[in-house]
Amino acid sequence: MIHSYIGAERFQIALKKYIQKYAYSNAKTEDLWVVLEEETGEPFKDFMSTWTKQPGFPIINIKHKGKGIQVEQAQFVLDGSSRAGLWDVPITLRCSSSTNKFILKHKHDNFDVCGERERGGNIWIKLNVNETGFYRVKYDKEIKTRLQNALEANEFSSMEKIGILENSLMLSISREDTLASLLCIAYTCREVADYNVLTHIQAITITVYHVSIDATPNLVADIKKLVTKILLPPTLKLGWDPKDGEGDLIVSLRETLLVSLVKLGHDHTISEGLRRFDTLIHDHNSSILSPGTRKAAYLSVMQTVCSSNRFKYDSLRQLYKDFGDEEEKLHVLGTLSSCLDKDIVLESLNLIFTNEIISKWRSIIFLPNEFAN
């Protein structure tokens, strides 16, 4: 946070001086602030005491006021309760193409940024440039809408996209903002091609879906549809078949996205998984299912079988017996209890009492499947 606010060069010069000064003696926390203060002229001793002498960190509320902005701080608490806390907050701010810095020393203050702001223009504001500040940010409705437009226009780096997603997630958990707002941010990022951003989107949206099962059962169907819409575009871009030269991260992402869509009950993905599984059953050496997509195909089978239609379930168990490779066996075994039919699940669990599964693998079949009833 300090490094970002004063700049890399000044920070390194001050840090070098501090290390040289105390190379052969003990130092207190305040000694570092004194050196930083001497080198930069910034009041770091008073400034940093607000961070080292009290627990927690702030949430910054921002809204437009006149031609500038009004920012207000409060202590960020995950349970949504109200607590007293006041920090000297070094705030970095991007206003479209320009960057600003200022320190919020009071509960609230007004700042003139972006010059002559035109409400009708495509001017957006984002606090915490490159996610270097130790605070959360809550935007008012207008600023948040403009931020989402900029996000969709790909104005931000991957790091900042992840920061926006994580910030929105924390606001939702602390009840500072709604799950709908979080999902809207994730939906805006659905066309992103970056591995790190997509893994965050997948983790966040699936978490929201899990929470909704118990928290808002009347909305589960709608949330499932929206999460599917968010995850489908990147999955279609990756497809089922690996590409020449792609790295392990992309292989892992493909598996994660395909498995998520299958568990969400996406019909087209399940149908394609079944088609490829049928090919594998007739030719175990077929390349139609790469190691990174087999789990999705096996789960597709388990999403469709039942006591009265168990042919593919039996085929999957036979595949387990036919495979000589232990890793392939484990892939099959880990999906056998992932079924919506209670009788099939019970039958799969009872396999631990047979010789079909060796003892060291029996716990695999108990792995939790959050999508099964």
C-alpha positions in Angstrom: 0.0 0.0 0.0 2.8 2.4 0.9 4.9 1.3 -2.0 2.1 2.1 -4.4 1.2 5.4 -2.9 4.7 7.0 -2.8 6.1 5.2 -5.8 8.6 2.3 -6.2 11.7 4.5 -6.5 11.1 6.6 -3.4 10.0 3.5 -1.4 13.2 1.6 -2.3 15.4 4.5 -1.4 13.8 4.9 2.0 13.9 1.2 2.6 17.6 1.0 1.7 18.3 3.9 4.1 16.3 2.1 6.9 18.2 -1.2 6.4 21.6 0.6 6.4 20.7 2.7 9.5 19.6 -0.3 11.6 21.8 -3.0 10.1 23.6 -3.6 13.4 21.0 -2.5 16.0 17.4 -3.2 17.0 14.5 -1.2 15.5 11.0 -0.5 16.5 8.0 -0.3 14.1 8.0 3.5 14.4 11.6 3.7 13.2 10.6 2.7 9.7 7.9 5.3 9.6 10.4 8.0 10.7 12.8 7.1 7.8 9.9 7.0 5.3 8.8 10.4 6.6 12.3 11.9 6.3 12.7 10.7 2.7 9.2 11.5 1.4 8.0 14.4 3.5 4.8 12.5 4.1 3.6 12.2 7.8 4.0 8.5 8.0 4.4 8.3 11.8 1.0 9.6 12.5 -0.4 8.1 9.3 0.7 4.5 10.0 -0.2 4.5 13.7 -3.9 4.3 12.6 -3.0 1.0 10.9 -0.7 -0.6 13.5 -2.5 0.5 16.7 -6.0 -0.8 16.0 -7.4 -3.9 14.4 -9.3 -4.2 11.2 -9.4 -2.1 8.0 -11.9 0.3 6.4 -14.6 0.2 3.8 -14.7 3.3 1.6 -18.1 4.5 0.4 -17.9 6.7 -2.6 -20.6 8.8 -4.4 -20.7 11.7 -6.8 -21.2 15.1 -5.2 -21.3 18.1 -7.5 -18.3 18.0 -9.9 -16.3 15.8 -7.6 -16.8 12.8 -5.2 -17.6 12.3 -1.6 -15.8 9.5 0.2 -16.7 8.2 3.6 -15.0 5.5 5.7 -16.2 3.0 8.2 -14.8 -0.2 9.7 -15.3 -3.2 7.5 -16.9 -6.1 9.4 -17.9 -9.3 7.7 -21.0 -9.9 9.9 -22.4 -6.5 8.9 -22.3 -5.0 12.4 -21.3 -1.4 13.1 -18.0 -0.7 14.8 -15.9 2.4 15.3 -12.7 2.8 13.5 -10.8 5.7 11.8 -7.8 5.4 9.5 -5.6 7.6 7.4 -6.4 5.9 4.1 -4.0 6.4 1.1 -6.5 6.2 -1.7 -5.5 5.7 -5.4 -8.2 6.5 -7.9 -8.5 6.1 -11.7 -10.9 8.3 -13.5 -11.1 7.0 -17.0 -7.5 7.7 -18.3 -6.3 9.8 -15.4 -4.9 8.7 -12.0 -5.3 10.6 -8.7 -4.0 10.0 -5.2 -5.1 11.5 -1.9 -5.3 10.6 1.8 -8.6 10.3 3.6 -7.9 11.5 7.1 -11.4 12.1 8.4 -14.7 10.2 8.6 -15.7 11.7 5.3 -14.3 14.3 2.8 -14.9 15.7 -0.6 -12.4 15.6 -3.5 -12.4 17.2 -6.9 -11.5 14.5 -9.4 -11.9 14.1 -13.2 -12.0 17.8 -13.8 -15.3 19.0 -15.4 -17.2 15.7 -15.1 -19.9 15.3 -17.6 -22.7 13.0 -16.4 -23.6 12.1 -19.9 -20.1 11.1 -20.9 -18.5 7.7 -20.5 -16.4 8.7 -17.5 -15.9 6.0 -14.9 -14.2 5.9 -11.5 -12.4 3.1 -9.8 -10.7 3.2 -6.4 -7.7 1.1 -5.3 -5.7 1.0 -8.5 -4.0 -2.4 -9.1 -5.6 -3.6 -5.8 -2.7 -2.3 -3.6 -4.8 -0.6 -0.9 -5.9 -2.4 2.2 -9.6 -1.5 2.1 -12.9 -2.4 0.5 -14.9 -0.1 -1.7 -18.6 0.4 -2.0 -19.8 2.5 -5.0 -23.1 4.3 -5.3 -25.5 3.1 -8.1 -24.3 5.6 -10.8 -20.6 5.0 -10.3 -21.1 1.2 -10.1 -23.1 1.2 -13.4 -20.3 3.2 -15.1 -17.7 0.8 -13.6 -19.5 -2.2 -15.0 -19.7 -0.6 -18.4 -15.9 0.0 -18.3 -15.4 -3.6 -17.1 -17.4 -4.9 -20.1 -15.3 -2.6 -22.4 -12.2 -4.3 -21.1 -10.7 -1.2 -19.5 -9.0 -3.1 -16.6 -6.1 -5.4 -16.2 -6.7 -9.0 -15.1 -5.5 -8.1 -11.6 -8.1 -5.3 -11.3 -10.9 -7.5 -12.7 -10.1 -10.0 -10.0 -10.0 -7.2 -7.5 -13.5 -6.0 -8.5 -14.9 -9.5 -8.3 -13.3 -10.1 -4.9 -14.5 -6.7 -3.6 -18.0 -7.4 -4.7 -17.9 -10.9 -3.1 -16.8 -9.5 0.3 -19.5 -6.8 0.1 -22.1 -9.5 -0.5 -20.9 -11.6 2.4 -20.9 -8.6 4.8 -24.4 -7.6 3.5 -23.1 -4.3 2.3 -24.3 -5.2 -1.2 -26.6 -7.8 -2.8 -25.9 -11.2 -4.4 -27.6 -9.8 -7.4 -25.0 -7.1 -7.7 -22.2 -9.7 -7.4 -23.7 -11.9 -10.1 -24.1 -8.8 -12.3 -20.4 -8.1 -12.0 -19.6 -11.8 -12.8 -21.9 -11.7 -15.8 -20.2 -8.6 -17.1 -16.9 -10.6 -17.1 -18.3 -13.7 -18.9 -16.4 -13.0 -22.1 -13.0 -12.6 -20.5 -10.3 -15.0 -21.8 -7.9 -14.8 -18.8 -7.4 -18.0 -16.8 -7.1 -16.3 -13.4 -10.2 -14.2 -13.9 -12.2 -17.2 -15.1 -11.2 -19.4 -12.2 -12.4 -16.6 -9.8 -15.7 -16.3 -11.7 -16.3 -20.0 -11.6 -15.5 -20.2 -7.9 -17.6 -17.2 -7.0 -20.7 -18.2 -9.0 -20.7 -21.8 -7.9 -20.4 -20.6 -4.3 -23.4 -18.3 -4.8 -25.3 -21.2 -6.2 -24.4 -23.4 -3.2 -25.5 -20.7 -0.8 -28.8 -20.1 -2.6 -29.8 -23.8 -2.1 -30.3 -23.2 1.6 -30.6 -19.5 1.8 -33.1 -18.7 -1.0 -34.6 -22.0 -2.2 -37.3 -20.2 -4.1 -34.6 -18.5 -6.2 -32.4 -21.5 -6.9 -33.7 -22.2 -10.3 -33.2 -18.6 -11.5 -29.7 -18.4 -10.0 -28.8 -21.7 -11.6 -29.9 -20.3 -15.0 -27.9 -17.1 -14.5 -24.7 -19.0 -13.3 -25.0 -21.2 -16.4 -25.2 -18.2 -18.6 -22.1 -16.8 -17.0 -20.0 -20.0 -17.3 -21.2 -21.1 -20.8 -19.4 -18.5 -23.0 -15.9 -19.4 -21.8 -16.7 -23.1 -21.8 -17.8 -22.9 -25.5 -14.6 -21.1 -26.4 -12.5 -23.8 -24.8 -14.6 -26.7 -26.1 -14.1 -30.3 -25.2 -11.0 -31.0 -27.3 -7.5 -29.8 -26.3 -5.6 -27.5 -28.6 -2.0 -27.9 -29.7 0.4 -26.0 -27.4 -2.1 -25.1 -24.7 -0.7 -25.2 -21.1 -1.8 -27.1 -18.1 -3.7 -24.2 -16.7 -6.1 -24.2 -19.7 -6.5 -27.9 -19.4 -7.5 -27.5 -15.8 -9.8 -24.7 -16.6 -11.6 -26.7 -19.3 -12.2 -29.5 -16.8 -13.4 -27.2 -14.1 -15.9 -25.4 -16.4 -17.2 -28.5 -18.1 -17.8 -30.2 -14.7 -19.5 -27.1 -13.4 -22.0 -27.0 -16.3 -22.7 -30.7 -16.0 -23.4 -30.4 -12.3 -25.6 -27.4 -13.1 -27.6 -29.6 -15.4 -26.8 -27.9 -18.7 -28.5 -30.2 -21.2 -26.2 -29.6 -24.2 -23.0 -30.2 -22.2 -24.5 -33.4 -20.6 -25.6 -34.6 -24.1 -22.1 -34.1 -25.5 -20.6 -35.8 -22.5 -22.9 -38.8 -23.0 -22.0 -39.0 -26.7 -18.3 -39.0 -26.0 -18.8 -41.6 -23.2 -20.6 -43.9 -25.6 -17.6 -43.7 -28.0 -15.2 -44.4 -25.2 -17.2 -47.5 -24.1 -16.8 -49.0 -27.6 -13.1 -48.0 -27.9 -11.2 -47.5 -24.6 -8.3 -46.2 -26.6 -10.3 -43.5 -28.3 -9.0 -39.9 -28.1 -12.5 -38.4 -28.0 -12.2 -37.9 -24.3 -8.9 -36.4 -23.1 -7.8 -37.0 -19.5 -9.0 -33.5 -18.7 -12.6 -34.1 -19.9 -13.3 -37.6 -18.8 -14.6 -36.5 -15.4 -17.2 -34.3 -17.1 -18.3 -37.2 -19.2 -18.6 -39.6 -16.3 -20.6 -37.0 -14.3 -22.9 -36.6 -17.4 -23.6 -40.3 -17.1 -24.3 -40.1 -13.4 -26.7 -37.1 -13.9 -28.9 -39.2 -16.2 -29.0 -42.7 -14.8 -31.6 -44.1 -12.5 -32.8 -47.4 -11.1 -35.0 -48.0 -14.2 -32.4 -46.8 -16.6 -29.0 -48.0 -15.4 -27.3 -49.3 -18.5 -24.7 -46.5 -18.6 -24.1 -46.8 -14.9 -23.3 -50.5 -15.4 -21.1 -49.5 -18.3 -19.2 -47.0 -16.1 -18.6 -49.6 -13.5 -17.3 -52.0 -16.2 -15.0 -49.2 -17.4 -13.6 -49.0 -13.9 -12.8 -52.7 -14.0 -11.3 -52.5 -17.5 -9.0 -49.6 -16.8 -5.5 -50.7 -15.8 -4.3 -47.2 -14.9 -5.0 -46.2 -11.3 -5.6 -42.6 -12.1 -8.3 -43.5 -14.6 -9.9 -45.8 -12.0 -10.0 -43.0 -9.5 -11.7 -40.7 -11.9 -14.5 -43.2 -12.4 -14.8 -44.0 -8.7 -15.0 -40.4 -7.7 -18.2 -39.9 -9.7 -20.2 -43.1 -8.8 -22.2 -41.5 -6.0 -22.9 -38.3 -8.0 -26.4 -39.3 -8.8 -29.9 -37.9 -8.1 -31.3 -41.4 -7.7 -31.1 -42.5 -4.1 -31.0 -46.1 -4.9 -28.1 -45.7 -7.3 -26.2 -43.7 -4.7 -26.9 -46.3 -2.0 -25.7 -49.1 -4.4 -22.5 -47.1 -5.1 -21.8 -46.6 -1.4 -22.4 -50.2 -0.7 -19.5 -51.0 -3.0 -17.1 -50.3 -0.2 -18.3 -53.6 1.4 -17.3 -55.6 -1.7 -14.0 -56.7 -3.2 -14.7 -54.5 -6.3 -13.0 -51.6 -4.7 -9.6 -52.0 -3.0 -9.6 -50.7 0.6 -7.3 -47.7 0.2 -9.7 -46.2 -2.4 -13.0 -46.7 -0.5 -13.1 -43.2 0.9 -13.1 -41.8 -2.6 -16.7 -42.8 -3.1 -17.7 -40.8 -0.1 -16.4 -37.5 -1.5 -19.2 -35.0 -1.1 -21.3 -34.1 -4.1 -23.0 -30.8 -3.4 -25.3 -31.1 -6.4 -26.9 -34.4 -5.4 -30.0 -34.7 -3.3 
